Amino acid sequence: MTTDRHADLRRTVREFARQEVAPRIAAMEHSQTVDSELAALIAAQGWLGATIDRSWGGMGAGQEAKTVIIEELARVSGAAGAIVQASQLGAAKIIHLGSPEQQRTWLPAIAAGDVLPTIAVTETVSGGHVLGMQSTARRTRNSWVLDGEKVFVGNSHVGGLHGVVLRTGNGPAGLTAFLVESDRPGVSVLPHSSALGLHGFSFGTVRFDRVKVPASAVVGDVGGGLAVAYSSSVLYGRPNLTAVALGLHRAVVERTVTEATTRTRYGAPLADLAVVQHKIGQMASRFAVARALAYEAVALLDRGESCDDELMAAKHQNVELLLDSVRQAMEIHAAAGLDARSEIARLMRDSWCINPPAGTGDIQVHRLAEQLLHPRRHLDWSQRLAGALRLPPHETWTRAPAGKDQVDALQTRTS
Ligand SMILES: Cc1cc2nc3c(=O)[nH]c(=O)nc-3n(C[C@H](O)[C@H](O)[C@H](O)COP(=O)(O)OP(=O)(O)OC[C@H]3O[C@@H](n4cnc5c(N)ncnc54)[C@H](O)[C@@H]3O)c2cc1C
């Protein structure tokens, strides 16, 4: 349930995106390199700390506010939305499972925008199958030695603090998460190679070659790496990618309406054709559903209610609905949409990049089925971490529950 404060935040981010992000898009698309300046600029706004407690210098604003920020950035640039989503995702494990020392060291720096964190789980041999990972960490007397390679790491080339999950034993209890500074000896990133879309964002390969870290670098428990990976992905990855999809979806609808109302055919705007109107109506309907799902799921998180299923369904549906709208947008643009430099072509490319992270659609559906068929097999992360997720009732980011007077007035009006 968004408040006036969310509306103010939306206006601020929208203005920033218009002034600071939009002018950079042509260069990002042309060079297809990493825009580290944009990452620093976004970080300096304090938005990476949207869900970091105010005692650490964060915004303490919760998940709905986080969604507003990502949506508004992604509406202008998928890459900008992806930069902030990856950073907030990287912060999640420290917020929820970090030691007091880790929180003291890193949360103020992340909130201030001085450090961009990452989470590095995926390997070439294991994507959706997290337990298939093979990179290792070996315990020595007072430290650990990390070896391996992580691929598709969001913020790979701008991240200052990697959160890497590695194999420290066999089976599900054989994974452990570590915090590793990017300038630690043995840490390297492979040269950036251009992907289909999200130009300006980096999601490349990070290599760990006999990297020595102290015992205090372990996040959570030794053997608790799966909890770090899953809780981050369910509580931050899913809603963050949902928000990127939502921002892209809004842009796709807006771009298509502009195209349909400004291109003339048969002596009238394209929008006069019934088939074009029908497609625009379908896109508007999908966007409304996508938006409702996205904000309902994060509102539940802010209230500390159980919502793992809603978060997964929102990610699944937002990507599916977006890709359906993209197809109709491309149909309406026809040949003009095939110009690789066109806005709709960029939006189409960026939209496809949102499908795999935090789980493909198949993975969301698989997990949702598992929840129904084998409810005891999976932990409910939104419940397990509800204490840390719930926004305090005095926070002005939450709307106060309706008082008895308001309820009575409403009943009078509707009876
Ligand atoms: C933009 C972007 C950002 C990313 N950011 C990060 C990041 O910050 N950190 C990180 O660690 N990773 C990141 N990733 C990687 C992402 O998490 C993986 O791409 C994702 O987990 C899917 O893995 P995969 O691509 O190897 O596909 P695979 O897991 O190999 O899947 C291949 C196909 O098999 C299907 N499939 C797999 N398992 C199942 C199943 N159990 N049931 C049904 N179907 C299944 C999939 O749906 C897909 O169609 C990012 C990826 C992208 C594109």
PDBQT file of the ligand as one rigid body, heavy atoms in Angstrom, charges set to zero:
ROOT
HETATM    1  C1  LIG A 501      21.139 -10.299 -16.283  1.00  0.00    +0.000 C 
HETATM    2  C2  LIG A 501      21.564 -11.455 -15.423  1.00  0.00    +0.000 A 
HETATM    3  C3  LIG A 501      22.010 -11.215 -14.123  1.00  0.00    +0.000 A 
HETATM    4  C4  LIG A 501      22.414 -12.283 -13.328  1.00  0.00    +0.000 A 
HETATM    5  N1  LIG A 501      22.884 -12.010 -12.071  1.00  0.00    +0.000 NA
HETATM    6  C5  LIG A 501      23.389 -13.025 -11.341  1.00  0.00    +0.000 A 
HETATM    7  C6  LIG A 501      24.013 -12.739 -10.085  1.00  0.00    +0.000 A 
HETATM    8  O1  LIG A 501      24.080 -11.577  -9.642  1.00  0.00    +0.000 OA
HETATM    9  N2  LIG A 501      24.554 -13.773  -9.387  1.00  0.00    +0.000 N 
HETATM   10  C7  LIG A 501      24.507 -15.057  -9.854  1.00  0.00    +0.000 A 
HETATM   11  O2  LIG A 501      24.993 -15.939  -9.174  1.00  0.00    +0.000 OA
HETATM   12  N3  LIG A 501      23.899 -15.356 -11.024  1.00  0.00    +0.000 NA
HETATM   13  C8  LIG A 501      23.351 -14.380 -11.778  1.00  0.00    +0.000 A 
HETATM   14  N4  LIG A 501      22.774 -14.658 -12.993  1.00  0.00    +0.000 N 
HETATM   15  C9  LIG A 501      22.683 -16.034 -13.439  1.00  0.00    +0.000 C 
HETATM   16  C10 LIG A 501      21.254 -16.605 -13.272  1.00  0.00    +0.000 C 
HETATM   17  O3  LIG A 501      20.982 -16.781 -11.919  1.00  0.00    +0.000 OA
HETATM   18  C11 LIG A 501      21.188 -17.907 -14.073  1.00  0.00    +0.000 C 
HETATM   19  O4  LIG A 501      21.242 -17.563 -15.440  1.00  0.00    +0.000 OA
HETATM   20  C12 LIG A 501      19.935 -18.678 -13.728  1.00  0.00    +0.000 C 
HETATM   21  O5  LIG A 501      20.049 -19.267 -12.468  1.00  0.00    +0.000 OA
HETATM   22  C13 LIG A 501      19.652 -19.784 -14.756  1.00  0.00    +0.000 C 
HETATM   23  O6  LIG A 501      20.772 -20.561 -14.951  1.00  0.00    +0.000 OA
HETATM   24  P1  LIG A 501      21.257 -20.937 -16.414  1.00  0.00    +0.000 P 
HETATM   25  O7  LIG A 501      21.203 -19.721 -17.254  1.00  0.00    +0.000 OA
HETATM   26  O8  LIG A 501      22.543 -21.661 -16.292  1.00  0.00    +0.000 OA
HETATM   27  O9  LIG A 501      20.135 -21.925 -16.969  1.00  0.00    +0.000 OA
HETATM   28  P2  LIG A 501      19.952 -23.466 -16.579  1.00  0.00    +0.000 P 
HETATM   29  O10 LIG A 501      19.754 -23.604 -15.106  1.00  0.00    +0.000 OA
HETATM   30  O11 LIG A 501      21.017 -24.295 -17.212  1.00  0.00    +0.000 OA
HETATM   31  O12 LIG A 501      18.582 -23.773 -17.305  1.00  0.00    +0.000 OA
HETATM   32  C14 LIG A 501      18.501 -24.154 -18.688  1.00  0.00    +0.000 C 
HETATM   33  C15 LIG A 501      17.056 -24.479 -19.023  1.00  0.00    +0.000 C 
HETATM   34  O13 LIG A 501      16.589 -25.570 -18.208  1.00  0.00    +0.000 OA
HETATM   35  C16 LIG A 501      15.447 -25.191 -17.449  1.00  0.00    +0.000 C 
HETATM   36  N5  LIG A 501      15.549 -25.786 -16.100  1.00  0.00    +0.000 N 
HETATM   37  C17 LIG A 501      16.636 -25.859 -15.308  1.00  0.00    +0.000 A 
HETATM   38  N6  LIG A 501      16.345 -26.442 -14.140  1.00  0.00    +0.000 NA
HETATM   39  C18 LIG A 501      15.030 -26.758 -14.202  1.00  0.00    +0.000 A 
HETATM   40  C19 LIG A 501      14.113 -27.398 -13.274  1.00  0.00    +0.000 A 
HETATM   41  N7  LIG A 501      14.510 -27.842 -12.077  1.00  0.00    +0.000 N 
HETATM   42  N8  LIG A 501      12.828 -27.539 -13.667  1.00  0.00    +0.000 NA
HETATM   43  C20 LIG A 501      12.421 -27.085 -14.894  1.00  0.00    +0.000 A 
HETATM   44  N9  LIG A 501      13.237 -26.478 -15.791  1.00  0.00    +0.000 NA
HETATM   45  C21 LIG A 501      14.525 -26.324 -15.444  1.00  0.00    +0.000 A 
HETATM   46  C22 LIG A 501      15.530 -23.661 -17.389  1.00  0.00    +0.000 C 
HETATM   47  O14 LIG A 501      14.251 -23.078 -17.210  1.00  0.00    +0.000 OA
HETATM   48  C23 LIG A 501      16.112 -23.308 -18.751  1.00  0.00    +0.000 C 
HETATM   49  O15 LIG A 501      15.107 -23.301 -19.710  1.00  0.00    +0.000 OA
HETATM   50  C24 LIG A 501      22.356 -13.619 -13.823  1.00  0.00    +0.000 A 
HETATM   51  C25 LIG A 501      21.893 -13.842 -15.118  1.00  0.00    +0.000 A 
HETATM   52  C26 LIG A 501      21.523 -12.795 -15.917  1.00  0.00    +0.000 A 
HETATM   53  C27 LIG A 501      21.042 -13.066 -17.318  1.00  0.00    +0.000 C 
ENDROOT
TORSDOF 0
